[in-house]
């Protein structure tokens, strides 16, 4: 409900400072998580390429890959939790 209200108010040119701050923090959090997720995926690709080119050993590849996969799973779990969903703190429904 808050999201629809925000969109309607912004489209009409109205702004509620408190809600704008929440929206701003949600956007910062969203882009931070997305950047972290993308960086981990890039490191996984780089690790695979270094292994295929013979730059790192199989043991190093396995160790680094396991660490990055753990980080990726945590990042996916944080992304899927959808903490940006607003709740009605006044209990109005």
Helices and strands as residue ranges (DSSP letters): H 2-11, H 17-52, H 58-80
